[in-house]
Amino acid sequence: MKVPNMFQSVIQRLRKELTLNDILWGIIPLILFILSSDRYVISNVDGFLTQGSLITVTLINIVVALLLSLRKLWPEQSATIFIVICIVQVIFGPTQLFADFFGFVLLVNAIARGNPEHSKAFVIAAYVTTVLSCAVISWNTVMGPIYGINHSKASYTCSVQNINSSSIKNCVSNILNFAIPSIIFAIIITTITVIIGYWQRTHVHTIQLLQDHNNAIRAYRRKAQHIAVTAERARIARDMHDIVAHTLSIIIVQADGGRYAATKDIALAKKTMHIIKNEAERAVHDMRRLLEALTDTPSCQLDFNHIPSLIEQAKIASPKNIFWHTVDGINSQNRLNTDAQTVAYRVVQESLTNIRKHAGDGVKI
């Protein structure tokens, strides 16, 4: 990926996903830094090797503010960068900042939103950095940094520059007095943070499952609606074909016969025109019934009982043909639902239409 495209992608993601709440989280460490910046003295922000500075403190607070704001977009990256900052603080200072406590927020976020396979690594890193930080802070409180010039306000129980064999035991005792309680407290806080992180991950996972379930339901409904619409369109197309083909076949046959009858038998021609008129009216009625099916207006369904009238219409339309209509056995049409009865009607209608179109006159039906 080219750098401009990657930069543009990052900007678009920030605009889409960065919220006001995330920005407010980033402002908090900056506010705490501004309110307490006058209290930072060099002796209180020492690292293991060297002393810290207000410039370093400022940079760390700015970076932590950015990490807090972007933690939901890049949870693992934010936590990793914070771990690196902690290591740098421990070695070079400063080691005691308000911003350091927001590392627990980043840890919860990394466990909850990051890759579950990486959670164990972040938990181990959290314990290591907290224990190491407490140990170094305890060392600095008693001994001060290994290198660097002591600040005029610095006050150490023991000093690296002035330590001797007689004071080693006393210095070690003082370091342990600071280190043991702080390490125990740090382990407890870290454990609570880890528990909260895993609980938060379960909560986020549950929400994601619910969202996926809702999306699946919506997709299923859309698919079901599409299938229903497609089936209804196919049904309407079949019904329109049956109506139009049946009616037009009658009209064509009658019109052809009426054309010849008009020159020899006026009465027959009038009868033919009357049949054409009735068939056209019936077709209009069937079309209206079909269109009413698309609305909430109730309409009369074509069922098994309409088949005899359909055959009578065929007899009138084709007087030279011979029709027999018999029903064997017991009439059990009440066992058929409305759709099945309509299908039976359409089958007979299509059969009569095909006979008129292809069989000609003088056939037995």
C-alpha beads as a LAMMPS data file, in Angstrom:
LAMMPS data file: protein, C-alpha beads

365 atoms
364 bonds

1 atom types
1 bond types

-500.0 500.0 xlo xhi
-500.0 500.0 ylo yhi
-500.0 500.0 zlo zhi

Masses

1 110.0

Atoms # bond

1 1 1 0.000 0.000 0.000
2 1 1 1.353 3.401 -0.936
3 1 1 1.962 5.892 1.859
4 1 1 -0.591 8.489 0.605
5 1 1 -3.282 5.807 0.297
6 1 1 -2.483 4.437 3.754
7 1 1 -2.576 7.936 5.240
8 1 1 -5.906 8.610 3.547
9 1 1 -7.282 5.315 4.866
10 1 1 -6.228 6.240 8.412
11 1 1 -7.888 9.667 8.115
12 1 1 -11.125 8.120 6.863
13 1 1 -11.147 5.615 9.715
14 1 1 -10.565 8.366 12.269
15 1 1 -13.475 10.361 10.876
16 1 1 -15.712 7.313 10.920
17 1 1 -14.840 5.686 14.258
18 1 1 -13.276 8.330 16.515
19 1 1 -15.899 9.587 18.979
20 1 1 -16.124 12.562 21.311
21 1 1 -15.892 10.206 24.290
22 1 1 -12.529 8.911 23.033
23 1 1 -11.224 12.459 22.651
24 1 1 -12.326 13.330 26.192
25 1 1 -10.424 10.309 27.518
26 1 1 -7.313 11.677 25.826
27 1 1 -7.773 15.115 27.378
28 1 1 -7.818 13.779 30.967
29 1 1 -4.056 13.048 31.305
30 1 1 -3.246 16.427 29.766
31 1 1 -5.449 18.199 32.318
32 1 1 -3.819 16.300 35.185
33 1 1 -0.391 17.174 33.823
34 1 1 -1.218 20.882 33.535
35 1 1 -2.635 20.993 37.067
36 1 1 0.389 19.248 38.586
37 1 1 3.276 20.310 36.345
38 1 1 4.599 22.785 38.923
39 1 1 4.999 19.937 41.436
40 1 1 7.366 17.882 39.301
41 1 1 10.864 18.024 40.694
42 1 1 13.705 16.044 39.261
43 1 1 14.096 13.826 42.328
44 1 1 10.518 12.555 41.992
45 1 1 10.786 11.484 38.363
46 1 1 14.079 9.602 38.336
47 1 1 14.722 6.569 36.164
48 1 1 16.965 3.658 37.030
49 1 1 19.929 5.085 35.129
50 1 1 19.265 8.795 34.740
51 1 1 17.061 11.558 35.999
52 1 1 13.920 12.618 34.172
53 1 1 13.024 16.046 32.860
54 1 1 9.912 18.132 32.360
55 1 1 10.365 17.836 28.605
56 1 1 10.215 14.055 28.868
57 1 1 7.190 14.304 31.153
58 1 1 5.406 16.517 28.633
59 1 1 6.119 14.202 25.714
60 1 1 4.956 11.134 27.640
61 1 1 1.674 12.798 28.624
62 1 1 1.010 13.821 25.033
63 1 1 1.701 10.301 23.737
64 1 1 -0.496 8.706 26.426
65 1 1 -3.283 11.161 25.556
66 1 1 -3.099 10.069 21.920
67 1 1 -3.068 6.392 22.902
68 1 1 -6.192 6.833 25.019
69 1 1 -8.005 8.579 22.181
70 1 1 -7.061 5.901 19.646
71 1 1 -7.283 2.852 21.912
72 1 1 -10.538 1.521 20.368
73 1 1 -9.257 1.859 16.812
74 1 1 -5.907 0.177 17.471
75 1 1 -6.177 -1.612 20.854
76 1 1 -3.120 -3.855 20.597
77 1 1 -0.899 -1.210 19.029
78 1 1 -1.845 1.310 21.738
79 1 1 -1.038 -1.154 24.524
80 1 1 2.261 -2.145 22.888
81 1 1 3.399 1.463 22.560
82 1 1 2.516 2.081 26.204
83 1 1 4.605 -0.930 27.270
84 1 1 7.563 0.516 25.372
85 1 1 6.995 3.868 27.104
86 1 1 6.978 2.132 30.492
87 1 1 10.293 0.420 29.757
88 1 1 11.831 3.725 28.679
89 1 1 10.494 5.399 31.822
90 1 1 11.892 2.695 34.067
91 1 1 15.347 2.976 32.545
92 1 1 15.694 6.682 31.847
93 1 1 12.883 8.283 33.846
94 1 1 10.456 9.634 34.709
95 1 1 8.798 6.768 36.563
96 1 1 6.017 8.416 38.581
97 1 1 3.395 10.108 36.422
98 1 1 -0.374 10.351 36.623
99 1 1 -0.464 9.230 32.995
100 1 1 1.007 5.852 33.966
101 1 1 -2.221 4.846 35.705
102 1 1 -4.058 5.037 32.370
103 1 1 -2.068 1.994 31.330
104 1 1 -4.702 -0.073 33.135
105 1 1 -7.332 1.410 30.802
106 1 1 -5.229 0.428 27.798
107 1 1 -4.760 -3.081 29.229
108 1 1 -8.520 -3.565 29.634
109 1 1 -9.051 -2.293 26.109
110 1 1 -6.377 -4.602 24.623
111 1 1 -7.880 -7.674 26.309
112 1 1 -11.460 -6.738 25.418
113 1 1 -10.975 -5.584 21.821
114 1 1 -7.719 -7.161 20.699
115 1 1 -6.977 -10.605 19.347
116 1 1 -7.851 -13.164 22.082
117 1 1 -4.721 -15.132 21.184
118 1 1 -2.577 -12.146 22.210
119 1 1 -4.322 -11.485 25.541
120 1 1 -1.990 -13.751 27.519
121 1 1 1.060 -11.882 26.223
122 1 1 -0.409 -8.530 27.268
123 1 1 -1.306 -9.881 30.720
124 1 1 2.247 -11.149 31.260
125 1 1 3.675 -7.853 30.010
126 1 1 1.384 -5.961 32.394
127 1 1 2.583 -7.933 35.433
128 1 1 6.228 -7.610 34.412
129 1 1 6.079 -3.855 33.811
130 1 1 4.133 -3.100 37.004
131 1 1 6.437 -5.192 39.193
132 1 1 9.511 -3.761 37.487
133 1 1 8.194 -0.214 37.855
134 1 1 7.516 -0.702 41.565
135 1 1 10.985 -2.143 42.071
136 1 1 12.664 0.747 40.242
137 1 1 10.542 3.348 42.039
138 1 1 11.531 1.778 45.357
139 1 1 15.181 1.829 44.296
140 1 1 14.958 5.461 43.198
141 1 1 13.209 6.502 46.382
142 1 1 16.063 5.134 48.475
143 1 1 19.102 5.254 46.190
144 1 1 18.371 7.669 43.377
145 1 1 19.516 7.114 39.769
146 1 1 22.802 5.366 39.056
147 1 1 23.983 8.163 36.797
148 1 1 23.183 11.814 36.798
149 1 1 23.700 14.779 39.085
150 1 1 21.518 14.928 42.169
151 1 1 19.038 17.779 42.165
152 1 1 19.358 20.309 44.945
153 1 1 15.978 19.272 46.282
154 1 1 16.733 15.575 46.045
155 1 1 16.797 13.674 49.315
156 1 1 17.753 9.994 49.350
157 1 1 18.062 7.658 52.336
158 1 1 21.035 6.117 50.577
159 1 1 22.983 7.487 47.665
160 1 1 24.586 5.504 44.872
161 1 1 27.584 7.808 44.973
162 1 1 28.036 7.546 48.748
163 1 1 27.118 3.914 49.441
164 1 1 29.621 1.762 51.348
165 1 1 29.824 -1.747 52.741
166 1 1 28.467 -0.757 56.151
167 1 1 25.325 0.849 54.745
168 1 1 24.429 -1.819 52.178
169 1 1 22.280 -3.835 54.583
170 1 1 20.399 -0.762 55.722
171 1 1 19.854 0.378 52.116
172 1 1 18.585 -3.041 51.036
173 1 1 16.196 -3.090 53.993
174 1 1 14.849 0.341 53.067
175 1 1 14.392 -0.686 49.437
176 1 1 12.467 -3.816 50.450
177 1 1 10.295 -1.807 52.837
178 1 1 9.191 0.292 49.866
179 1 1 9.174 -2.464 47.247
180 1 1 7.222 -5.290 48.914
181 1 1 4.026 -3.344 49.760
182 1 1 4.049 -1.501 46.438
183 1 1 4.575 -4.705 44.443
184 1 1 1.770 -6.491 46.312
185 1 1 -0.540 -3.536 45.728
186 1 1 0.445 -3.366 42.043
187 1 1 -0.206 -7.096 41.566
188 1 1 -3.649 -6.756 43.145
189 1 1 -4.552 -3.777 40.956
190 1 1 -3.235 -5.524 37.838
191 1 1 -5.205 -8.682 38.655
192 1 1 -8.402 -6.688 39.082
193 1 1 -7.687 -4.951 35.774
194 1 1 -7.165 -8.279 34.003
195 1 1 -10.456 -9.616 35.388
196 1 1 -12.255 -6.495 34.204
197 1 1 -10.609 -6.875 30.791
198 1 1 -11.781 -10.453 30.333
199 1 1 -15.259 -9.548 31.563
200 1 1 -15.326 -6.653 29.117
201 1 1 -14.222 -8.970 26.306
202 1 1 -17.093 -11.334 27.093
203 1 1 -19.460 -8.376 27.088
204 1 1 -18.145 -7.094 23.740
205 1 1 -18.295 -10.614 22.272
206 1 1 -21.904 -11.011 23.442
207 1 1 -22.876 -7.700 21.868
208 1 1 -21.165 -8.734 18.625
209 1 1 -23.035 -12.055 18.617
210 1 1 -26.335 -10.241 19.139
211 1 1 -25.521 -7.850 16.308
212 1 1 -24.582 -10.743 14.014
213 1 1 -27.793 -12.539 14.992
214 1 1 -29.877 -9.449 14.241
215 1 1 -28.084 -8.984 10.924
216 1 1 -28.765 -12.622 10.044
217 1 1 -32.450 -12.189 10.901
218 1 1 -32.673 -9.059 8.751
219 1 1 -30.914 -10.833 5.873
220 1 1 -33.280 -13.810 6.207
221 1 1 -36.301 -11.505 6.178
222 1 1 -35.032 -9.693 3.095
223 1 1 -34.436 -13.019 1.359
224 1 1 -37.877 -14.311 2.375
225 1 1 -39.491 -11.111 1.100
226 1 1 -37.580 -11.423 -2.175
227 1 1 -38.708 -15.041 -2.576
228 1 1 -42.306 -14.086 -1.784
229 1 1 -42.237 -11.216 -4.282
230 1 1 -40.700 -13.445 -6.967
231 1 1 -43.280 -16.170 -6.367
232 1 1 -46.117 -13.651 -6.488
233 1 1 -44.809 -12.205 -9.740
234 1 1 -44.636 -15.688 -11.244
235 1 1 -48.194 -16.434 -10.100
236 1 1 -49.495 -13.184 -11.575
237 1 1 -47.689 -13.902 -14.843
238 1 1 -49.257 -17.379 -15.016
239 1 1 -52.732 -16.047 -14.255
240 1 1 -52.426 -13.286 -16.837
241 1 1 -51.259 -15.818 -19.423
242 1 1 -54.220 -18.080 -18.672
243 1 1 -56.711 -15.225 -18.831
244 1 1 -55.345 -13.582 -21.957
245 1 1 -54.617 -16.780 -23.881
246 1 1 -58.008 -18.315 -23.076
247 1 1 -59.988 -15.204 -23.937
248 1 1 -58.052 -14.313 -27.066
249 1 1 -58.355 -17.842 -28.428
250 1 1 -62.139 -17.661 -28.082
251 1 1 -62.287 -14.181 -29.568
252 1 1 -60.073 -15.161 -32.521
253 1 1 -62.129 -18.279 -33.300
254 1 1 -65.433 -16.420 -32.980
255 1 1 -64.206 -13.420 -34.960
256 1 1 -63.030 -15.686 -37.766
257 1 1 -66.389 -17.480 -37.828
258 1 1 -68.316 -14.226 -37.569
259 1 1 -66.469 -12.840 -40.578
260 1 1 -67.892 -15.596 -42.766
261 1 1 -71.303 -15.615 -41.073
262 1 1 -71.781 -11.903 -41.666
263 1 1 -72.146 -12.528 -45.414
264 1 1 -74.644 -15.408 -45.129
265 1 1 -76.303 -15.525 -41.684
266 1 1 -76.832 -12.213 -39.891
267 1 1 -78.338 -13.921 -36.824
268 1 1 -75.307 -16.168 -36.465
269 1 1 -73.031 -13.187 -36.899
270 1 1 -74.873 -11.317 -34.136
271 1 1 -74.615 -14.369 -31.886
272 1 1 -70.899 -14.534 -32.601
273 1 1 -70.436 -10.871 -31.736
274 1 1 -72.405 -11.460 -28.532
275 1 1 -70.037 -14.291 -27.589
276 1 1 -67.032 -12.071 -28.278
277 1 1 -68.552 -9.343 -26.104
278 1 1 -69.214 -11.769 -23.237
279 1 1 -65.710 -13.215 -23.419
280 1 1 -64.167 -9.755 -23.413
281 1 1 -66.261 -8.751 -20.393
282 1 1 -65.321 -11.954 -18.618
283 1 1 -61.637 -11.299 -19.360
284 1 1 -61.956 -7.798 -17.960
285 1 1 -63.628 -9.238 -14.872
286 1 1 -60.841 -11.806 -14.442
287 1 1 -58.173 -9.132 -14.880
288 1 1 -59.888 -6.946 -12.291
289 1 1 -60.000 -9.876 -9.885
290 1 1 -56.304 -10.509 -10.515
291 1 1 -55.408 -6.873 -9.862
292 1 1 -57.534 -6.834 -6.712
293 1 1 -55.348 -9.657 -5.407
294 1 1 -52.496 -7.142 -5.258
295 1 1 -54.434 -5.000 -2.773
296 1 1 -56.210 -5.618 0.505
297 1 1 -59.595 -5.597 -1.260
298 1 1 -61.208 -9.061 -1.002
299 1 1 -62.096 -10.696 -4.311
300 1 1 -63.857 -13.841 -5.470
301 1 1 -61.449 -16.747 -5.903
302 1 1 -61.602 -19.048 -8.914
303 1 1 -62.253 -22.486 -7.451
304 1 1 -63.519 -25.930 -8.349
305 1 1 -67.133 -24.708 -8.618
306 1 1 -66.282 -22.419 -11.568
307 1 1 -65.123 -25.282 -13.819
308 1 1 -68.630 -26.148 -15.166
309 1 1 -69.198 -22.536 -16.242
310 1 1 -65.792 -22.572 -17.917
311 1 1 -66.816 -25.635 -19.927
312 1 1 -70.113 -23.998 -20.892
313 1 1 -68.196 -21.018 -22.227
314 1 1 -66.057 -23.397 -24.280
315 1 1 -69.203 -25.050 -25.723
316 1 1 -70.529 -21.670 -26.806
317 1 1 -67.182 -20.650 -28.264
318 1 1 -66.787 -23.964 -30.169
319 1 1 -70.307 -25.196 -31.064
320 1 1 -68.949 -27.802 -33.530
321 1 1 -67.033 -29.602 -30.808
322 1 1 -68.565 -32.267 -28.576
323 1 1 -68.010 -31.907 -24.801
324 1 1 -68.490 -34.454 -22.025
325 1 1 -68.045 -33.422 -18.412
326 1 1 -68.340 -36.145 -15.778
327 1 1 -67.091 -36.427 -12.216
328 1 1 -66.303 -39.939 -10.978
329 1 1 -66.453 -40.799 -7.318
330 1 1 -67.342 -38.520 -4.407
331 1 1 -66.755 -34.798 -4.807
332 1 1 -64.198 -33.948 -2.106
333 1 1 -63.239 -30.502 -3.254
334 1 1 -63.500 -29.214 0.324
335 1 1 -60.252 -31.074 1.009
336 1 1 -58.464 -28.778 -1.437
337 1 1 -57.285 -25.388 -0.279
338 1 1 -57.968 -22.225 -2.278
339 1 1 -54.677 -22.344 -4.171
340 1 1 -55.189 -25.987 -5.181
341 1 1 -58.711 -25.284 -6.464
342 1 1 -57.410 -22.312 -8.456
343 1 1 -54.749 -24.565 -9.998
344 1 1 -57.442 -27.089 -11.017
345 1 1 -59.442 -24.297 -12.643
346 1 1 -56.379 -23.009 -14.522
347 1 1 -55.486 -26.515 -15.765
348 1 1 -58.935 -26.960 -17.304
349 1 1 -58.846 -23.425 -18.715
350 1 1 -55.432 -23.949 -20.330
351 1 1 -56.554 -27.322 -21.737
352 1 1 -59.624 -25.801 -23.394
353 1 1 -57.502 -22.973 -24.779
354 1 1 -55.019 -25.412 -26.342
355 1 1 -57.883 -27.447 -27.868
356 1 1 -59.298 -24.371 -29.580
357 1 1 -55.880 -23.290 -30.809
358 1 1 -54.603 -26.636 -32.079
359 1 1 -57.382 -29.269 -32.373
360 1 1 -59.738 -27.392 -34.685
361 1 1 -63.481 -28.117 -35.063
362 1 1 -65.427 -31.357 -34.773
363 1 1 -63.384 -32.880 -31.986
364 1 1 -64.629 -34.793 -28.989
365 1 1 -63.580 -33.395 -25.642

Bonds

1 1 1 2
2 1 2 3
3 1 3 4
4 1 4 5
5 1 5 6
6 1 6 7
7 1 7 8
8 1 8 9
9 1 9 10
10 1 10 11
11 1 11 12
12 1 12 13
13 1 13 14
14 1 14 15
15 1 15 16
16 1 16 17
17 1 17 18
18 1 18 19
19 1 19 20
20 1 20 21
21 1 21 22
22 1 22 23
23 1 23 24
24 1 24 25
25 1 25 26
26 1 26 27
27 1 27 28
28 1 28 29
29 1 29 30
30 1 30 31
31 1 31 32
32 1 32 33
33 1 33 34
34 1 34 35
35 1 35 36
36 1 36 37
37 1 37 38
38 1 38 39
39 1 39 40
40 1 40 41
41 1 41 42
42 1 42 43
43 1 43 44
44 1 44 45
45 1 45 46
46 1 46 47
47 1 47 48
48 1 48 49
49 1 49 50
50 1 50 51
51 1 51 52
52 1 52 53
53 1 53 54
54 1 54 55
55 1 55 56
56 1 56 57
57 1 57 58
58 1 58 59
59 1 59 60
60 1 60 61
61 1 61 62
62 1 62 63
63 1 63 64
64 1 64 65
65 1 65 66
66 1 66 67
67 1 67 68
68 1 68 69
69 1 69 70
70 1 70 71
71 1 71 72
72 1 72 73
73 1 73 74
74 1 74 75
75 1 75 76
76 1 76 77
77 1 77 78
78 1 78 79
79 1 79 80
80 1 80 81
81 1 81 82
82 1 82 83
83 1 83 84
84 1 84 85
85 1 85 86
86 1 86 87
87 1 87 88
88 1 88 89
89 1 89 90
90 1 90 91
91 1 91 92
92 1 92 93
93 1 93 94
94 1 94 95
95 1 95 96
96 1 96 97
97 1 97 98
98 1 98 99
99 1 99 100
100 1 100 101
101 1 101 102
102 1 102 103
103 1 103 104
104 1 104 105
105 1 105 106
106 1 106 107
107 1 107 108
108 1 108 109
109 1 109 110
110 1 110 111
111 1 111 112
112 1 112 113
113 1 113 114
114 1 114 115
115 1 115 116
116 1 116 117
117 1 117 118
118 1 118 119
119 1 119 120
120 1 120 121
121 1 121 122
122 1 122 123
123 1 123 124
124 1 124 125
125 1 125 126
126 1 126 127
127 1 127 128
128 1 128 129
129 1 129 130
130 1 130 131
131 1 131 132
132 1 132 133
133 1 133 134
134 1 134 135
135 1 135 136
136 1 136 137
137 1 137 138
138 1 138 139
139 1 139 140
140 1 140 141
141 1 141 142
142 1 142 143
143 1 143 144
144 1 144 145
145 1 145 146
146 1 146 147
147 1 147 148
148 1 148 149
149 1 149 150
150 1 150 151
151 1 151 152
152 1 152 153
153 1 153 154
154 1 154 155
155 1 155 156
156 1 156 157
157 1 157 158
158 1 158 159
159 1 159 160
160 1 160 161
161 1 161 162
162 1 162 163
163 1 163 164
164 1 164 165
165 1 165 166
166 1 166 167
167 1 167 168
168 1 168 169
169 1 169 170
170 1 170 171
171 1 171 172
172 1 172 173
173 1 173 174
174 1 174 175
175 1 175 176
176 1 176 177
177 1 177 178
178 1 178 179
179 1 179 180
180 1 180 181
181 1 181 182
182 1 182 183
183 1 183 184
184 1 184 185
185 1 185 186
186 1 186 187
187 1 187 188
188 1 188 189
189 1 189 190
190 1 190 191
191 1 191 192
192 1 192 193
193 1 193 194
194 1 194 195
195 1 195 196
196 1 196 197
197 1 197 198
198 1 198 199
199 1 199 200
200 1 200 201
201 1 201 202
202 1 202 203
203 1 203 204
204 1 204 205
205 1 205 206
206 1 206 207
207 1 207 208
208 1 208 209
209 1 209 210
210 1 210 211
211 1 211 212
212 1 212 213
213 1 213 214
214 1 214 215
215 1 215 216
216 1 216 217
217 1 217 218
218 1 218 219
219 1 219 220
220 1 220 221
221 1 221 222
222 1 222 223
223 1 223 224
224 1 224 225
225 1 225 226
226 1 226 227
227 1 227 228
228 1 228 229
229 1 229 230
230 1 230 231
231 1 231 232
232 1 232 233
233 1 233 234
234 1 234 235
235 1 235 236
236 1 236 237
237 1 237 238
238 1 238 239
239 1 239 240
240 1 240 241
241 1 241 242
242 1 242 243
243 1 243 244
244 1 244 245
245 1 245 246
246 1 246 247
247 1 247 248
248 1 248 249
249 1 249 250
250 1 250 251
251 1 251 252
252 1 252 253
253 1 253 254
254 1 254 255
255 1 255 256
256 1 256 257
257 1 257 258
258 1 258 259
259 1 259 260
260 1 260 261
261 1 261 262
262 1 262 263
263 1 263 264
264 1 264 265
265 1 265 266
266 1 266 267
267 1 267 268
268 1 268 269
269 1 269 270
270 1 270 271
271 1 271 272
272 1 272 273
273 1 273 274
274 1 274 275
275 1 275 276
276 1 276 277
277 1 277 278
278 1 278 279
279 1 279 280
280 1 280 281
281 1 281 282
282 1 282 283
283 1 283 284
284 1 284 285
285 1 285 286
286 1 286 287
287 1 287 288
288 1 288 289
289 1 289 290
290 1 290 291
291 1 291 292
292 1 292 293
293 1 293 294
294 1 294 295
295 1 295 296
296 1 296 297
297 1 297 298
298 1 298 299
299 1 299 300
300 1 300 301
301 1 301 302
302 1 302 303
303 1 303 304
304 1 304 305
305 1 305 306
306 1 306 307
307 1 307 308
308 1 308 309
309 1 309 310
310 1 310 311
311 1 311 312
312 1 312 313
313 1 313 314
314 1 314 315
315 1 315 316
316 1 316 317
317 1 317 318
318 1 318 319
319 1 319 320
320 1 320 321
321 1 321 322
322 1 322 323
323 1 323 324
324 1 324 325
325 1 325 326
326 1 326 327
327 1 327 328
328 1 328 329
329 1 329 330
330 1 330 331
331 1 331 332
332 1 332 333
333 1 333 334
334 1 334 335
335 1 335 336
336 1 336 337
337 1 337 338
338 1 338 339
339 1 339 340
340 1 340 341
341 1 341 342
342 1 342 343
343 1 343 344
344 1 344 345
345 1 345 346
346 1 346 347
347 1 347 348
348 1 348 349
349 1 349 350
350 1 350 351
351 1 351 352
352 1 352 353
353 1 353 354
354 1 354 355
355 1 355 356
356 1 356 357
357 1 357 358
358 1 358 359
359 1 359 360
360 1 360 361
361 1 361 362
362 1 362 363
363 1 363 364
364 1 364 365
